[in-house]
Every structure is written in C-alpha cells, then in structure tokens.
Amino acid sequence: MHRKHSLCCRRLDSPAVTLLLGLVVGLPAAVLAGSVYGIWLARSMPVGARAEMGEVFGRQSERPAQPGFPLSLVTIQLPVADAGAHDR
C-alpha cells in the first residue's frame, strides 16, 4: 500500500527549506565544534610553545595574493545555482 506524503513533508522537499535547515543545524554545530571545543581543549590540555616555533612562525613570508570577495562569492554560489537548475 502506497501512502501519500502529508502536507508537512511536501513543504520540506523545497531546496530553500533544505538550505535553511542546513544553516539552523550547521551554524550551532560549527560554533560548538570550533570555538567551544577549542576553549575546553585548551583548558584541559595545557601545552607550552617551543622556542623553535617562534623562529619558524615569527618570520615574515611573502604570501600569494588571495582572490577577491566577488570571485569567492561566485565560487560558493555555483553549486547552489547548479542544484537549483537541476530541480526544475
């Protein structure tokens, strides 16, 4: 017997709702996994810096130019636009 989806499930099938739910779940997870866990880990595992670390990371090195904001934004939005185009 085939059951029809309820109205609630049909609304959740939208790409916009999927992206919104991803943000609702992903942002708190990123905050907890990054900063909160890092703070907890730093308190529970104190590690002193070695003298060699200052020498290695203290030097100024030439870094290649980073891409600008518009190029980064286009790169991020391409997969979203591609997924939206295939939905239709």
PDB file of N, CA, C and O in Angstrom:
ATOM      1  N   MET A   1       0.845  -1.176   0.000  1.00  0.00           N
ATOM      2  CA  MET A   1       0.000   0.000   0.000  1.00  0.00           C
ATOM      3  C   MET A   1       0.889   1.238   0.000  1.00  0.00           C
ATOM      4  O   MET A   1       1.805   1.351   0.815  1.00  0.00           O
ATOM      5  N   HIS A   2       0.621   2.149  -0.901  1.00  0.00           N
ATOM      6  CA  HIS A   2       1.413   3.370  -1.040  1.00  0.00           C
ATOM      7  C   HIS A   2       0.741   4.503  -0.279  1.00  0.00           C
ATOM      8  O   HIS A   2      -0.415   4.842  -0.534  1.00  0.00           O
ATOM      9  N   ARG A   3       1.495   5.092   0.672  1.00  0.00           N
ATOM     10  CA  ARG A   3       0.945   6.220   1.434  1.00  0.00           C
ATOM     11  C   ARG A   3       1.378   7.519   0.780  1.00  0.00           C
ATOM     12  O   ARG A   3       2.520   7.660   0.342  1.00  0.00           O
ATOM     13  N   LYS A   4       0.469   8.449   0.721  1.00  0.00           N
ATOM     14  CA  LYS A   4       0.807   9.773   0.212  1.00  0.00           C
ATOM     15  C   LYS A   4       1.472  10.572   1.322  1.00  0.00           C
ATOM     16  O   LYS A   4       1.155  10.422   2.502  1.00  0.00           O
ATOM     17  N   HIS A   5       2.401  11.425   0.909  1.00  0.00           N
ATOM     18  CA  HIS A   5       3.069  12.272   1.892  1.00  0.00           C
ATOM     19  C   HIS A   5       2.102  13.314   2.413  1.00  0.00           C
ATOM     20  O   HIS A   5       1.231  13.799   1.690  1.00  0.00           O
ATOM     21  N   SER A   6       2.271  13.646   3.667  1.00  0.00           N
ATOM     22  CA  SER A   6       1.438  14.686   4.247  1.00  0.00           C
ATOM     23  C   SER A   6       1.883  16.049   3.719  1.00  0.00           C
ATOM     24  O   SER A   6       2.930  16.168   3.082  1.00  0.00           O
ATOM     25  N   LEU A   7       1.094  17.050   3.984  1.00  0.00           N
ATOM     26  CA  LEU A   7       1.397  18.403   3.541  1.00  0.00           C
ATOM     27  C   LEU A   7       2.719  18.882   4.134  1.00  0.00           C
ATOM     28  O   LEU A   7       3.464  19.609   3.477  1.00  0.00           O
ATOM     29  N   CYS A   8       3.013  18.483   5.362  1.00  0.00           N
ATOM     30  CA  CYS A   8       4.262  18.880   6.017  1.00  0.00           C
ATOM     31  C   CYS A   8       5.466  18.352   5.247  1.00  0.00           C
ATOM     32  O   CYS A   8       6.425  19.092   5.030  1.00  0.00           O
ATOM     33  N   CYS A   9       5.438  17.120   4.841  1.00  0.00           N
ATOM     34  CA  CYS A   9       6.574  16.533   4.121  1.00  0.00           C
ATOM     35  C   CYS A   9       6.761  17.170   2.748  1.00  0.00           C
ATOM     36  O   CYS A   9       7.892  17.289   2.275  1.00  0.00           O
ATOM     37  N   ARG A  10       5.689  17.574   2.110  1.00  0.00           N
ATOM     38  CA  ARG A  10       5.817  18.225   0.809  1.00  0.00           C
ATOM     39  C   ARG A  10       6.486  19.589   0.950  1.00  0.00           C
ATOM     40  O   ARG A  10       7.226  20.005   0.059  1.00  0.00           O
ATOM     41  N   ARG A  11       6.244  20.272   2.026  1.00  0.00           N
ATOM     42  CA  ARG A  11       6.872  21.578   2.244  1.00  0.00           C
ATOM     43  C   ARG A  11       8.364  21.427   2.523  1.00  0.00           C
ATOM     44  O   ARG A  11       9.146  22.313   2.180  1.00  0.00           O
ATOM     45  N   LEU A  12       8.764  20.335   3.129  1.00  0.00           N
ATOM     46  CA  LEU A  12      10.170  20.119   3.454  1.00  0.00           C
ATOM     47  C   LEU A  12      10.986  19.685   2.239  1.00  0.00           C
ATOM     48  O   LEU A  12      12.207  19.558   2.331  1.00  0.00           O
ATOM     49  N   ASP A  13      10.332  19.457   1.112  1.00  0.00           N
ATOM     50  CA  ASP A  13      11.013  18.995  -0.086  1.00  0.00           C
ATOM     51  C   ASP A  13      11.627  20.142  -0.884  1.00  0.00           C
ATOM     52  O   ASP A  13      12.258  19.905  -1.914  1.00  0.00           O
ATOM     53  N   SER A  14      11.457  21.358  -0.433  1.00  0.00           N
ATOM     54  CA  SER A  14      11.945  22.535  -1.140  1.00  0.00           C
ATOM     55  C   SER A  14      13.452  22.723  -0.906  1.00  0.00           C
ATOM     56  O   SER A  14      13.930  22.493   0.204  1.00  0.00           O
ATOM     57  N   PRO A  15      14.208  23.138  -1.939  1.00  0.00           N
ATOM     58  CA  PRO A  15      15.639  23.414  -1.739  1.00  0.00           C
ATOM     59  C   PRO A  15      15.885  24.544  -0.741  1.00  0.00           C
ATOM     60  O   PRO A  15      16.873  24.523  -0.007  1.00  0.00           O
ATOM     61  N   ALA A  16      14.990  25.529  -0.714  1.00  0.00           N
ATOM     62  CA  ALA A  16      15.160  26.637   0.230  1.00  0.00           C
ATOM     63  C   ALA A  16      15.034  26.149   1.668  1.00  0.00           C
ATOM     64  O   ALA A  16      15.784  26.586   2.541  1.00  0.00           O
ATOM     65  N   VAL A  17      14.099  25.254   1.915  1.00  0.00           N
ATOM     66  CA  VAL A  17      13.926  24.716   3.265  1.00  0.00           C
ATOM     67  C   VAL A  17      15.132  23.862   3.640  1.00  0.00           C
ATOM     68  O   VAL A  17      15.577  23.882   4.788  1.00  0.00           O
ATOM     69  N   THR A  18      15.660  23.110   2.674  1.00  0.00           N
ATOM     70  CA  THR A  18      16.841  22.295   2.928  1.00  0.00           C
ATOM     71  C   THR A  18      18.029  23.177   3.307  1.00  0.00           C
ATOM     72  O   THR A  18      18.749  22.873   4.258  1.00  0.00           O
ATOM     73  N   LEU A  19      18.237  24.267   2.570  1.00  0.00           N
ATOM     74  CA  LEU A  19      19.331  25.181   2.902  1.00  0.00           C
ATOM     75  C   LEU A  19      19.115  25.832   4.269  1.00  0.00           C
ATOM     76  O   LEU A  19      20.058  25.983   5.045  1.00  0.00           O
ATOM     77  N   LEU A  20      17.879  26.215   4.556  1.00  0.00           N
ATOM     78  CA  LEU A  20      17.582  26.833   5.843  1.00  0.00           C
ATOM     79  C   LEU A  20      17.834  25.861   6.992  1.00  0.00           C
ATOM     80  O   LEU A  20      18.426  26.232   8.005  1.00  0.00           O
ATOM     81  N   LEU A  21      17.386  24.626   6.835  1.00  0.00           N
ATOM     82  CA  LEU A  21      17.627  23.630   7.882  1.00  0.00           C
ATOM     83  C   LEU A  21      19.114  23.333   8.025  1.00  0.00           C
ATOM     84  O   LEU A  21      19.591  23.080   9.131  1.00  0.00           O
ATOM     85  N   GLY A  22      19.844  23.361   6.928  1.00  0.00           N
ATOM     86  CA  GLY A  22      21.288  23.171   6.988  1.00  0.00           C
ATOM     87  C   GLY A  22      21.963  24.268   7.785  1.00  0.00           C
ATOM     88  O   GLY A  22      22.885  24.001   8.556  1.00  0.00           O
ATOM     89  N   LEU A  23      21.511  25.502   7.607  1.00  0.00           N
ATOM     90  CA  LEU A  23      22.058  26.615   8.383  1.00  0.00           C
ATOM     91  C   LEU A  23      21.684  26.505   9.854  1.00  0.00           C
ATOM     92  O   LEU A  23      22.511  26.752  10.733  1.00  0.00           O
ATOM     93  N   VAL A  24      20.435  26.134  10.118  1.00  0.00           N
ATOM     94  CA  VAL A  24      19.967  26.026  11.509  1.00  0.00           C
ATOM     95  C   VAL A  24      20.748  24.952  12.252  1.00  0.00           C
ATOM     96  O   VAL A  24      21.056  25.114  13.432  1.00  0.00           O
ATOM     97  N   VAL A  25      21.068  23.864  11.576  1.00  0.00           N
ATOM     98  CA  VAL A  25      21.822  22.788  12.220  1.00  0.00           C
ATOM     99  C   VAL A  25      23.327  23.052  12.142  1.00  0.00           C
ATOM    100  O   VAL A  25      24.053  22.789  13.101  1.00  0.00           O
ATOM    101  N   GLY A  26      23.793  23.566  11.012  1.00  0.00           N
ATOM    102  CA  GLY A  26      25.224  23.697  10.782  1.00  0.00           C
ATOM    103  C   GLY A  26      25.902  24.800  11.569  1.00  0.00           C
ATOM    104  O   GLY A  26      27.012  24.601  12.063  1.00  0.00           O
ATOM    105  N   LEU A  27      25.269  25.956  11.699  1.00  0.00           N
ATOM    106  CA  LEU A  27      25.913  27.058  12.414  1.00  0.00           C
ATOM    107  C   LEU A  27      26.148  26.760  13.893  1.00  0.00           C
ATOM    108  O   LEU A  27      27.258  26.976  14.379  1.00  0.00           O
ATOM    109  N   PRO A  28      25.143  26.271  14.630  1.00  0.00           N
ATOM    110  CA  PRO A  28      25.444  25.916  16.024  1.00  0.00           C
ATOM    111  C   PRO A  28      26.474  24.788  16.137  1.00  0.00           C
ATOM    112  O   PRO A  28      27.294  24.786  17.055  1.00  0.00           O
ATOM    113  N   ALA A  29      26.433  23.841  15.216  1.00  0.00           N
ATOM    114  CA  ALA A  29      27.418  22.754  15.248  1.00  0.00           C
ATOM    115  C   ALA A  29      28.823  23.291  15.003  1.00  0.00           C
ATOM    116  O   ALA A  29      29.774  22.843  15.643  1.00  0.00           O
ATOM    117  N   ALA A  30      28.965  24.240  14.091  1.00  0.00           N
ATOM    118  CA  ALA A  30      30.278  24.821  13.814  1.00  0.00           C
ATOM    119  C   ALA A  30      30.784  25.617  15.013  1.00  0.00           C
ATOM    120  O   ALA A  30      31.972  25.569  15.330  1.00  0.00           O
ATOM    121  N   VAL A  31      29.904  26.342  15.675  1.00  0.00           N
ATOM    122  CA  VAL A  31      30.307  27.112  16.854  1.00  0.00           C
ATOM    123  C   VAL A  31      30.750  26.171  17.969  1.00  0.00           C
ATOM    124  O   VAL A  31      31.781  26.384  18.606  1.00  0.00           O
ATOM    125  N   LEU A  32      29.951  25.123  18.194  1.00  0.00           N
ATOM    126  CA  LEU A  32      30.315  24.180  19.255  1.00  0.00           C
ATOM    127  C   LEU A  32      31.585  23.417  18.915  1.00  0.00           C
ATOM    128  O   LEU A  32      32.453  23.249  19.772  1.00  0.00           O
ATOM    129  N   ALA A  33      31.703  22.960  17.693  1.00  0.00           N
ATOM    130  CA  ALA A  33      32.864  22.160  17.316  1.00  0.00           C
ATOM    131  C   ALA A  33      34.123  23.003  17.252  1.00  0.00           C
ATOM    132  O   ALA A  33      35.207  22.502  17.547  1.00  0.00           O
ATOM    133  N   GLY A  34      34.013  24.258  16.878  1.00  0.00           N
ATOM    134  CA  GLY A  34      35.193  25.096  16.742  1.00  0.00           C
ATOM    135  C   GLY A  34      35.596  25.778  18.022  1.00  0.00           C
ATOM    136  O   GLY A  34      36.567  25.382  18.667  1.00  0.00           O
ATOM    137  N   SER A  35      34.868  26.785  18.388  1.00  0.00           N
ATOM    138  CA  SER A  35      35.314  27.625  19.498  1.00  0.00           C
ATOM    139  C   SER A  35      35.100  26.997  20.872  1.00  0.00           C
ATOM    140  O   SER A  35      36.007  27.023  21.703  1.00  0.00           O
ATOM    141  N   VAL A  36      33.936  26.441  21.124  1.00  0.00           N
ATOM    142  CA  VAL A  36      33.665  25.894  22.454  1.00  0.00           C
ATOM    143  C   VAL A  36      34.572  24.694  22.740  1.00  0.00           C
ATOM    144  O   VAL A  36      35.143  24.592  23.826  1.00  0.00           O
ATOM    145  N   TYR A  37      34.704  23.798  21.780  1.00  0.00           N
ATOM    146  CA  TYR A  37      35.585  22.646  21.969  1.00  0.00           C
ATOM    147  C   TYR A  37      37.041  23.086  22.077  1.00  0.00           C
ATOM    148  O   TYR A  37      37.805  22.519  22.858  1.00  0.00           O
ATOM    149  N   GLY A  38      37.424  24.089  21.302  1.00  0.00           N
ATOM    150  CA  GLY A  38      38.793  24.597  21.381  1.00  0.00           C
ATOM    151  C   GLY A  38      39.112  25.195  22.736  1.00  0.00           C
ATOM    152  O   GLY A  38      40.199  24.979  23.272  1.00  0.00           O
ATOM    153  N   ILE A  39      38.180  25.940  23.290  1.00  0.00           N
ATOM    154  CA  ILE A  39      38.381  26.526  24.621  1.00  0.00           C
ATOM    155  C   ILE A  39      38.483  25.421  25.668  1.00  0.00           C
ATOM    156  O   ILE A  39      39.357  25.460  26.534  1.00  0.00           O
ATOM    157  N   TRP A  40      37.597  24.444  25.589  1.00  0.00           N
ATOM    158  CA  TRP A  40      37.633  23.339  26.542  1.00  0.00           C
ATOM    159  C   TRP A  40      38.940  22.562  26.417  1.00  0.00           C
ATOM    160  O   TRP A  40      39.551  22.207  27.425  1.00  0.00           O
ATOM    161  N   LEU A  41      39.365  22.302  25.194  1.00  0.00           N
ATOM    162  CA  LEU A  41      40.586  21.542  24.970  1.00  0.00           C
ATOM    163  C   LEU A  41      41.819  22.295  25.471  1.00  0.00           C
ATOM    164  O   LEU A  41      42.726  21.688  26.041  1.00  0.00           O
ATOM    165  N   ALA A  42      41.856  23.610  25.263  1.00  0.00           N
ATOM    166  CA  ALA A  42      42.992  24.403  25.726  1.00  0.00           C
ATOM    167  C   ALA A  42      43.098  24.388  27.247  1.00  0.00           C
ATOM    168  O   ALA A  42      44.202  24.398  27.792  1.00  0.00           O
ATOM    169  N   ARG A  43      41.969  24.365  27.928  1.00  0.00           N
ATOM    170  CA  ARG A  43      41.996  24.329  29.398  1.00  0.00           C
ATOM    171  C   ARG A  43      42.380  22.954  29.918  1.00  0.00           C
ATOM    172  O   ARG A  43      43.052  22.842  30.943  1.00  0.00           O
ATOM    173  N   SER A  44      41.961  21.917  29.226  1.00  0.00           N
ATOM    174  CA  SER A  44      42.205  20.571  29.738  1.00  0.00           C
ATOM    175  C   SER A  44      43.561  20.012  29.319  1.00  0.00           C
ATOM    176  O   SER A  44      44.048  19.066  29.938  1.00  0.00           O
ATOM    177  N   MET A  45      44.185  20.575  28.277  1.00  0.00           N
ATOM    178  CA  MET A  45      45.481  20.079  27.811  1.00  0.00           C
ATOM    179  C   MET A  45      46.451  21.239  27.623  1.00  0.00           C
ATOM    180  O   MET A  45      46.707  21.638  26.487  1.00  0.00           O
ATOM    181  N   PRO A  46      46.995  21.789  28.700  1.00  0.00           N
ATOM    182  CA  PRO A  46      47.935  22.894  28.528  1.00  0.00           C
ATOM    183  C   PRO A  46      49.239  22.412  27.883  1.00  0.00           C
ATOM    184  O   PRO A  46      49.856  21.450  28.340  1.00  0.00           O
ATOM    185  N   VAL A  47      49.634  23.086  26.834  1.00  0.00           N
ATOM    186  CA  VAL A  47      50.856  22.736  26.112  1.00  0.00           C
ATOM    187  C   VAL A  47      51.651  24.019  25.925  1.00  0.00           C
ATOM    188  O   VAL A  47      51.126  25.010  25.416  1.00  0.00           O
ATOM    189  N   GLY A  48      52.903  24.006  26.329  1.00  0.00           N
ATOM    190  CA  GLY A  48      53.753  25.174  26.162  1.00  0.00           C
ATOM    191  C   GLY A  48      54.336  25.235  24.758  1.00  0.00           C
ATOM    192  O   GLY A  48      54.556  24.202  24.126  1.00  0.00           O
ATOM    193  N   ALA A  49      54.580  26.429  24.279  1.00  0.00           N
ATOM    194  CA  ALA A  49      55.168  26.601  22.953  1.00  0.00           C
ATOM    195  C   ALA A  49      56.673  26.405  23.034  1.00  0.00           C
ATOM    196  O   ALA A  49      57.312  26.825  23.999  1.00  0.00           O
ATOM    197  N   ARG A  50      57.226  25.775  22.031  1.00  0.00           N
ATOM    198  CA  ARG A  50      58.673  25.571  21.972  1.00  0.00           C
ATOM    199  C   ARG A  50      59.341  26.806  21.376  1.00  0.00           C
ATOM    200  O   ARG A  50      58.709  27.594  20.672  1.00  0.00           O
ATOM    201  N   ALA A  51      60.617  26.957  21.669  1.00  0.00           N
ATOM    202  CA  ALA A  51      61.362  28.112  21.156  1.00  0.00           C
ATOM    203  C   ALA A  51      61.471  28.070  19.635  1.00  0.00           C
ATOM    204  O   ALA A  51      61.474  29.118  18.988  1.00  0.00           O
ATOM    205  N   GLU A  52      61.562  26.866  19.055  1.00  0.00           N
ATOM    206  CA  GLU A  52      61.683  26.759  17.601  1.00  0.00           C
ATOM    207  C   GLU A  52      60.428  27.257  16.886  1.00  0.00           C
ATOM    208  O   GLU A  52      60.502  27.750  15.760  1.00  0.00           O
ATOM    209  N   MET A  53      59.298  27.127  17.534  1.00  0.00           N
ATOM    210  CA  MET A  53      58.045  27.551  16.912  1.00  0.00           C
ATOM    211  C   MET A  53      58.045  29.047  16.645  1.00  0.00           C
ATOM    212  O   MET A  53      57.536  29.495  15.618  1.00  0.00           O
ATOM    213  N   GLY A  54      58.611  29.822  17.563  1.00  0.00           N
ATOM    214  CA  GLY A  54      58.684  31.265  17.365  1.00  0.00           C
ATOM    215  C   GLY A  54      59.573  31.631  16.203  1.00  0.00           C
ATOM    216  O   GLY A  54      59.299  32.585  15.475  1.00  0.00           O
ATOM    217  N   GLU A  55      60.639  30.874  16.028  1.00  0.00           N
ATOM    218  CA  GLU A  55      61.546  31.145  14.919  1.00  0.00           C
ATOM    219  C   GLU A  55      60.899  30.818  13.579  1.00  0.00           C
ATOM    220  O   GLU A  55      61.039  31.566  12.611  1.00  0.00           O
ATOM    221  N   VAL A  56      60.205  29.717  13.535  1.00  0.00           N
ATOM    222  CA  VAL A  56      59.598  29.285  12.270  1.00  0.00           C
ATOM    223  C   VAL A  56      58.417  30.173  11.892  1.00  0.00           C
ATOM    224  O   VAL A  56      58.317  30.624  10.751  1.00  0.00           O
ATOM    225  N   PHE A  57      57.533  30.422  12.837  1.00  0.00           N
ATOM    226  CA  PHE A  57      56.322  31.167  12.515  1.00  0.00           C
ATOM    227  C   PHE A  57      56.458  32.668  12.733  1.00  0.00           C
ATOM    228  O   PHE A  57      55.541  33.421  12.407  1.00  0.00           O
ATOM    229  N   GLY A  58      57.572  33.111  13.271  1.00  0.00           N
ATOM    230  CA  GLY A  58      57.781  34.525  13.501  1.00  0.00           C
ATOM    231  C   GLY A  58      58.288  35.262  12.268  1.00  0.00           C
ATOM    232  O   GLY A  58      58.147  36.481  12.168  1.00  0.00           O
ATOM    233  N   ARG A  59      58.864  34.540  11.349  1.00  0.00           N
ATOM    234  CA  ARG A  59      59.387  35.164  10.130  1.00  0.00           C
ATOM    235  C   ARG A  59      58.250  35.637   9.236  1.00  0.00           C
ATOM    236  O   ARG A  59      57.192  35.013   9.156  1.00  0.00           O
ATOM    237  N   GLN A  60      58.493  36.735   8.579  1.00  0.00           N
ATOM    238  CA  GLN A  60      57.529  37.234   7.596  1.00  0.00           C
ATOM    239  C   GLN A  60      57.811  36.559   6.262  1.00  0.00           C
ATOM    240  O   GLN A  60      58.934  36.603   5.761  1.00  0.00           O
ATOM    241  N   SER A  61      56.823  35.955   5.709  1.00  0.00           N
ATOM    242  CA  SER A  61      56.995  35.319   4.402  1.00  0.00           C
ATOM    243  C   SER A  61      56.042  35.978   3.406  1.00  0.00           C
ATOM    244  O   SER A  61      54.984  36.491   3.771  1.00  0.00           O
ATOM    245  N   GLU A  62      56.443  35.947   2.162  1.00  0.00           N
ATOM    246  CA  GLU A  62      55.584  36.515   1.129  1.00  0.00           C
ATOM    247  C   GLU A  62      54.483  35.520   0.814  1.00  0.00           C
ATOM    248  O   GLU A  62      54.732  34.350   0.526  1.00  0.00           O
ATOM    249  N   ARG A  63      53.269  36.016   0.878  1.00  0.00           N
ATOM    250  CA  ARG A  63      52.115  35.171   0.583  1.00  0.00           C
ATOM    251  C   ARG A  63      51.525  35.584  -0.747  1.00  0.00           C
ATOM    252  O   ARG A  63      51.493  36.771  -1.070  1.00  0.00           O
ATOM    253  N   PRO A  64      51.062  34.632  -1.515  1.00  0.00           N
ATOM    254  CA  PRO A  64      50.420  34.992  -2.782  1.00  0.00           C
ATOM    255  C   PRO A  64      49.116  35.753  -2.516  1.00  0.00           C
ATOM    256  O   PRO A  64      48.483  35.585  -1.474  1.00  0.00           O
ATOM    257  N   ALA A  65      48.742  36.569  -3.454  1.00  0.00           N
ATOM    258  CA  ALA A  65      47.525  37.358  -3.303  1.00  0.00           C
ATOM    259  C   ALA A  65      46.313  36.432  -3.239  1.00  0.00           C
ATOM    260  O   ALA A  65      46.216  35.461  -3.989  1.00  0.00           O
ATOM    261  N   GLN A  66      45.408  36.745  -2.345  1.00  0.00           N
ATOM    262  CA  GLN A  66      44.188  35.947  -2.212  1.00  0.00           C
ATOM    263  C   GLN A  66      43.141  36.461  -3.186  1.00  0.00           C
ATOM    264  O   GLN A  66      43.165  37.634  -3.557  1.00  0.00           O
ATOM    265  N   PRO A  67      42.221  35.596  -3.605  1.00  0.00           N
ATOM    266  CA  PRO A  67      41.169  36.049  -4.515  1.00  0.00           C
ATOM    267  C   PRO A  67      40.256  37.057  -3.819  1.00  0.00           C
ATOM    268  O   PRO A  67      40.118  37.045  -2.596  1.00  0.00           O
ATOM    269  N   GLY A  68      39.651  37.904  -4.594  1.00  0.00           N
ATOM    270  CA  GLY A  68      38.764  38.922  -4.041  1.00  0.00           C
ATOM    271  C   GLY A  68      37.431  38.343  -3.593  1.00  0.00           C
ATOM    272  O   GLY A  68      37.130  37.175  -3.843  1.00  0.00           O
ATOM    273  N   PHE A  69      36.648  39.164  -2.935  1.00  0.00           N
ATOM    274  CA  PHE A  69      35.345  38.742  -2.415  1.00  0.00           C
ATOM    275  C   PHE A  69      34.385  38.324  -3.521  1.00  0.00           C
ATOM    276  O   PHE A  69      33.729  37.293  -3.374  1.00  0.00           O
ATOM    277  N   PRO A  70      34.261  39.082  -4.646  1.00  0.00           N
ATOM    278  CA  PRO A  70      33.314  38.658  -5.684  1.00  0.00           C
ATOM    279  C   PRO A  70      33.630  37.268  -6.252  1.00  0.00           C
ATOM    280  O   PRO A  70      32.719  36.470  -6.474  1.00  0.00           O
ATOM    281  N   LEU A  71      34.899  36.980  -6.484  1.00  0.00           N
ATOM    282  CA  LEU A  71      35.265  35.661  -7.016  1.00  0.00           C
ATOM    283  C   LEU A  71      34.947  34.563  -6.002  1.00  0.00           C
ATOM    284  O   LEU A  71      34.483  33.487  -6.378  1.00  0.00           O
ATOM    285  N   SER A  72      35.191  34.827  -4.742  1.00  0.00           N
ATOM    286  CA  SER A  72      34.865  33.845  -3.700  1.00  0.00           C
ATOM    287  C   SER A  72      33.366  33.609  -3.619  1.00  0.00           C
ATOM    288  O   SER A  72      32.922  32.470  -3.476  1.00  0.00           O
ATOM    289  N   LEU A  73      32.591  34.669  -3.708  1.00  0.00           N
ATOM    290  CA  LEU A  73      31.135  34.550  -3.644  1.00  0.00           C
ATOM    291  C   LEU A  73      30.589  33.756  -4.825  1.00  0.00           C
ATOM    292  O   LEU A  73      29.705  32.917  -4.651  1.00  0.00           O
ATOM    293  N   VAL A  74      31.103  34.012  -6.020  1.00  0.00           N
ATOM    294  CA  VAL A  74      30.670  33.272  -7.205  1.00  0.00           C
ATOM    295  C   VAL A  74      31.021  31.797  -7.057  1.00  0.00           C
ATOM    296  O   VAL A  74      30.214  30.934  -7.404  1.00  0.00           O
ATOM    297  N   THR A  75      32.201  31.498  -6.551  1.00  0.00           N
ATOM    298  CA  THR A  75      32.622  30.116  -6.366  1.00  0.00           C
ATOM    299  C   THR A  75      31.720  29.378  -5.377  1.00  0.00           C
ATOM    300  O   THR A  75      31.415  28.201  -5.569  1.00  0.00           O
ATOM    301  N   ILE A  76      31.300  30.062  -4.337  1.00  0.00           N
ATOM    302  CA  ILE A  76      30.419  29.445  -3.347  1.00  0.00           C
ATOM    303  C   ILE A  76      29.022  29.229  -3.923  1.00  0.00           C
ATOM    304  O   ILE A  76      28.388  28.214  -3.631  1.00  0.00           O
ATOM    305  N   GLN A  77      28.533  30.159  -4.732  1.00  0.00           N
ATOM    306  CA  GLN A  77      27.166  30.088  -5.228  1.00  0.00           C
ATOM    307  C   GLN A  77      26.990  29.169  -6.435  1.00  0.00           C
ATOM    308  O   GLN A  77      25.858  28.801  -6.749  1.00  0.00           O
ATOM    309  N   LEU A  78      28.060  28.787  -7.117  1.00  0.00           N
ATOM    310  CA  LEU A  78      27.926  27.929  -8.290  1.00  0.00           C
ATOM    311  C   LEU A  78      27.248  26.585  -7.982  1.00  0.00           C
ATOM    312  O   LEU A  78      26.326  26.211  -8.707  1.00  0.00           O
ATOM    313  N   PRO A  79      27.655  25.849  -6.954  1.00  0.00           N
ATOM    314  CA  PRO A  79      26.967  24.594  -6.675  1.00  0.00           C
ATOM    315  C   PRO A  79      25.502  24.786  -6.296  1.00  0.00           C
ATOM    316  O   PRO A  79      24.660  23.953  -6.631  1.00  0.00           O
ATOM    317  N   VAL A  80      25.196  25.876  -5.603  1.00  0.00           N
ATOM    318  CA  VAL A  80      23.804  26.145  -5.223  1.00  0.00           C
ATOM    319  C   VAL A  80      22.963  26.412  -6.464  1.00  0.00           C
ATOM    320  O   VAL A  80      21.851  25.898  -6.584  1.00  0.00           O
ATOM    321  N   ALA A  81      23.484  27.210  -7.383  1.00  0.00           N
ATOM    322  CA  ALA A  81      22.764  27.504  -8.623  1.00  0.00           C
ATOM    323  C   ALA A  81      22.623  26.243  -9.467  1.00  0.00           C
ATOM    324  O   ALA A  81      21.583  26.032 -10.093  1.00  0.00           O
ATOM    325  N   ASP A  82      23.646  25.410  -9.492  1.00  0.00           N
ATOM    326  CA  ASP A  82      23.596  24.178 -10.264  1.00  0.00           C
ATOM    327  C   ASP A  82      22.532  23.239  -9.701  1.00  0.00           C
ATOM    328  O   ASP A  82      21.775  22.638 -10.463  1.00  0.00           O
ATOM    329  N   ALA A  83      22.465  23.107  -8.380  1.00  0.00           N
ATOM    330  CA  ALA A  83      21.457  22.261  -7.763  1.00  0.00           C
ATOM    331  C   ALA A  83      20.064  22.800  -8.025  1.00  0.00           C
ATOM    332  O   ALA A  83      19.131  22.028  -8.245  1.00  0.00           O
ATOM    333  N   GLY A  84      19.913  24.124  -8.003  1.00  0.00           N
ATOM    334  CA  GLY A  84      18.608  24.722  -8.269  1.00  0.00           C
ATOM    335  C   GLY A  84      18.179  24.548  -9.715  1.00  0.00           C
ATOM    336  O   GLY A  84      16.990  24.403  -9.996  1.00  0.00           O
ATOM    337  N   ALA A  85      19.138  24.562 -10.639  1.00  0.00           N
ATOM    338  CA  ALA A  85      18.801  24.403 -12.050  1.00  0.00           C
ATOM    339  C   ALA A  85      18.355  22.972 -12.352  1.00  0.00           C
ATOM    340  O   ALA A  85      17.513  22.757 -13.223  1.00  0.00           O
ATOM    341  N   HIS A  86      18.909  22.003 -11.644  1.00  0.00           N
ATOM    342  CA  HIS A  86      18.548  20.609 -11.899  1.00  0.00           C
ATOM    343  C   HIS A  86      17.251  20.219 -11.217  1.00  0.00           C
ATOM    344  O   HIS A  86      16.692  19.166 -11.523  1.00  0.00           O
ATOM    345  N   ASP A  87      16.762  21.033 -10.309  1.00  0.00           N
ATOM    346  CA  ASP A  87      15.500  20.741  -9.618  1.00  0.00           C
ATOM    347  C   ASP A  87      14.286  20.977 -10.509  1.00  0.00           C
ATOM    348  O   ASP A  87      13.227  20.391 -10.287  1.00  0.00           O
ATOM    349  N   ARG A  88      14.436  21.813 -11.491  1.00  0.00           N
ATOM    350  CA  ARG A  88      13.264  22.190 -12.297  1.00  0.00           C
ATOM    351  C   ARG A  88      12.969  21.207 -13.367  1.00  0.00           C
ATOM    352  O   ARG A  88      12.016  21.387 -14.125  1.00  0.00           O
TER     353      ARG A  88
END
